[in-house]
Amino acid sequence: MITAQIAAAYIDKFGLSIVPLRPKDKRPFGNNWIDISDPKEAKDFYEAHPDCGIGVNLGKSRVCSADLDWPEALHIIDAEFGFGF
């Protein structure tokens, strides 16, 4: 049940709002967008659906994401913005 523990920790420790994903897929689980911001609710969901992935509702969590498939991009971004990767 490691996924359940990780999902609950993302909410509890980082204040993230998570979105369950279909197993081995990047699309949300089920027919409707499920948004979980309670650690117990996340733990219960992932104990019942241990193969689901964990997504993050970026807007609600007030974070942004960059999907960099080119490793050199990290160096370019670091040189431009100084994030210290």
Secondary structure, 3 states (H helix, E strand, C coil): CHHHHHHHHHHHHHCCCEEEECCCCCCECCCCCCCECCHHHHHHHHHHCCCCEEEECHHHHCCCCCCCCCHHHHHHHHHHHCCCC
